[in-house]
Amino acid sequence: MFSRKVTAAVTLLLVALVTIGLVASALPVFAGQAAALPMHAQLVSTSPEDGASVPTVEQVTMTFSEDVNEQFLQVEVTGPGGAEAEGKPTVDGAVVTQPLAAGLPAGEHRVTFRVVSVDGHPVSGQVTFTTTTAGATPTPTPSPTPTPSETPTPTPSATPTPSPSASDVAADPTSSGTPTGLLVVLGVALLVLLAAGGALLARSRRGAAGEHPDGAS
């Protein structure tokens, strides 16, 4: 009876030792297979760091444990000024950079992200940081004032000389086609001719009277 109990105990002990040996020998195999499986992207570090206080920032940088897919990347930044992201985030391998709006107000800012790792598994999370100084707002460049062009001085047009009317021509004796001196010469010649004619006529009458005296019969 005692020998049977000893035999059973020894058998159980041997089975347990064999089982433990098999499990111990299989553990490295399973550990190697687990290491060979693709890991999901994990957030490794951020700038600014999560919970940090900084004077001001111009962008947020997040570094992941592996490359992320830019096509499915989503980043939102909110704070005292509302939405504070400026443009779309950029991806350089495992580093994601999100520019921030200029003139970031002082206060707490929250970065919410969602990325997709190379194995297609989405990873999301959030980071907060605090700025202690308001960022400088860029001064808009004044537009150049247009220089007024010089107004050209109008050139006075030549005043047309009025042509003499018909009444003016009639009133002005010098405007006729015959010169005044010629008219005077013609008038004098006409008077001389009339005087010569009158003298000849008177002379002829006296000659006729001498040829026929009143007393002759």
C-alpha positions in Angstrom: 0.0 0.0 0.0 2.8 2.4 0.9 4.8 1.5 -2.2 1.8 2.4 -4.4 1.5 5.8 -2.8 5.2 6.5 -3.3 5.0 5.4 -6.9 2.1 7.7 -7.6 3.8 10.6 -6.0 7.0 10.1 -8.0 4.9 9.8 -11.2 3.1 13.1 -10.5 6.4 14.8 -9.7 8.0 13.6 -12.9 4.9 14.8 -15.0 5.1 18.2 -13.3 8.9 18.5 -14.0 8.4 17.5 -17.6 5.5 20.1 -18.0 7.6 22.8 -16.5 10.5 22.0 -18.8 8.3 22.1 -21.9 6.8 25.4 -20.9 10.2 26.9 -20.1 11.6 25.8 -23.5 8.6 27.3 -25.3 8.7 30.7 -23.7 11.6 32.1 -25.9 9.8 31.0 -29.0 6.6 32.9 -28.1 8.6 35.9 -26.9 10.4 36.0 -30.3 7.1 35.8 -32.1 5.6 38.6 -30.0 8.6 40.8 -30.7 8.3 40.2 -34.4 4.7 41.4 -34.4 4.2 45.1 -35.7 3.8 47.6 -32.8 1.3 50.4 -33.0 2.6 54.0 -33.2 3.1 55.5 -29.8 3.7 59.2 -29.0 7.3 59.4 -27.8 7.8 63.1 -27.2 6.4 66.5 -27.9 7.6 70.1 -28.1 6.5 71.8 -25.9 6.3 68.9 -23.5 3.0 67.7 -22.1 2.1 70.0 -19.1 5.1 72.4 -19.7 4.9 76.2 -19.3 6.7 78.2 -21.9 6.8 81.9 -22.8 5.3 81.4 -26.2 5.5 79.0 -29.2 5.1 79.1 -32.9 4.5 75.4 -33.6 3.9 72.1 -31.9 6.1 69.1 -32.8 5.1 65.5 -32.0 7.5 62.5 -32.4 6.0 59.0 -32.7 7.6 55.6 -32.4 7.2 54.9 -36.1 6.2 56.6 -39.3 2.6 57.8 -39.6 0.4 58.2 -42.6 0.0 61.8 -43.6 -3.3 61.1 -45.4 -5.2 60.2 -42.2 -3.5 62.7 -39.9 -5.7 65.0 -37.8 -4.4 67.7 -35.4 -6.4 70.4 -33.6 -5.1 73.1 -31.3 -7.4 75.1 -29.1 -6.8 77.7 -26.4 -8.0 81.0 -25.1 -8.2 82.3 -28.7 -10.3 79.4 -29.9 -8.9 77.4 -32.8 -5.2 78.2 -32.9 -3.8 75.9 -35.7 -2.4 77.7 -38.7 -2.7 75.6 -41.9 -2.3 71.9 -42.2 0.2 69.7 -40.3 3.3 68.4 -42.0 4.8 64.9 -41.7 8.5 64.0 -41.9 8.6 60.2 -41.2 7.6 59.9 -37.5 7.7 63.6 -36.8 4.5 65.7 -37.1 4.6 69.5 -37.0 1.6 71.7 -36.6 2.2 75.5 -37.1 0.3 77.8 -34.8 -1.4 81.2 -35.4 0.7 84.3 -34.8 0.0 86.3 -31.7 -0.9 83.3 -29.5 -2.6 84.5 -26.3 -1.2 83.5 -22.9 -3.0 80.6 -21.2 -3.5 76.9 -21.5 -3.5 75.3 -25.0 -4.7 71.8 -25.9 -3.4 69.7 -28.8 -5.7 66.8 -29.9 -4.2 64.4 -32.4 -5.2 61.3 -34.3 -2.7 59.4 -36.4 -2.6 56.1 -38.3 0.4 53.9 -37.9 1.9 51.9 -40.8 0.0 48.8 -39.7 -3.3 50.8 -40.2 -4.0 51.1 -36.5 -5.3 54.5 -35.4 -3.8 56.2 -32.4 -5.3 59.3 -30.7 -4.5 61.4 -27.7 -4.0 64.9 -26.5 -1.2 67.2 -25.1 -1.6 70.4 -23.0 0.9 73.2 -22.4 0.7 76.7 -21.1 2.1 80.0 -22.5 2.9 82.8 -20.1 3.4 85.6 -22.6 1.2 86.6 -25.4 2.8 86.3 -28.8 3.6 89.4 -30.9 1.0 90.2 -33.5 2.6 90.9 -36.8 2.2 94.5 -37.9 0.5 94.7 -41.3 2.7 96.3 -44.0 1.1 99.6 -45.0 0.2 99.7 -48.7 2.1 102.4 -50.6 0.2 105.6 -51.1 -0.2 106.3 -54.8 1.6 109.4 -56.0 -0.9 111.8 -57.6 -0.1 112.3 -61.2 0.5 115.8 -62.5 -2.5 117.3 -64.3 -1.3 118.6 -67.6 -1.9 122.3 -68.2 -4.3 122.7 -71.1 -2.7 124.6 -74.0 -4.8 127.6 -75.0 -6.2 127.1 -78.4 -5.6 129.8 -81.0 -8.5 132.2 -81.2 -9.8 132.3 -84.8 -9.6 135.7 -86.4 -13.1 136.7 -87.4 -13.5 137.2 -91.2 -14.9 140.6 -92.1 -18.6 140.6 -92.9 -20.1 142.1 -96.1 -21.3 145.2 -94.2 -17.7 145.8 -92.9 -16.4 145.5 -96.4 -18.9 148.0 -97.8 -18.1 150.4 -94.9 -14.4 150.3 -95.4 -13.4 152.1 -98.7 -9.9 150.5 -98.6 -11.4 147.0 -98.8 -12.6 147.4 -102.4 -10.7 146.0 -105.2 -9.8 149.4 -106.8 -7.1 151.5 -105.1 -8.1 155.0 -103.8 -5.3 156.7 -105.7 -6.5 155.4 -109.0 -10.0 156.7 -108.3 -8.6 160.2 -107.7 -6.5 160.1 -110.9 -9.6 159.0 -112.9 -11.7 161.8 -111.3 -9.1 164.5 -112.2 -8.8 163.2 -115.8 -12.5 163.3 -116.1 -12.7 166.9 -114.9 -9.9 167.9 -117.4 -11.8 166.2 -120.2 -15.0 168.0 -119.3 -13.2 171.3 -119.0 -11.5 170.8 -122.4 -14.7 169.8 -124.0 -16.5 172.9 -122.6 -13.7 175.2 -123.9 -13.9 173.7 -127.4 -17.7 174.1 -127.4 -17.5 177.7 -126.4 -14.8 178.4 -129.0 -16.8 176.8 -131.8 -19.8 178.9 -130.9 -17.8 182.1 -131.0 -16.4 181.2 -134.4 -19.9 180.7 -135.8 -21.0 184.0 -134.5 -18.1 185.9 -136.3 -18.9 184.4 -139.6 -22.6 185.6 -139.5 -22.7 189.1 -138.0 -26.0 190.5 -136.9 -25.8 193.6 -139.3 -25.2 191.7 -142.5 -28.0 190.9 -144.8 
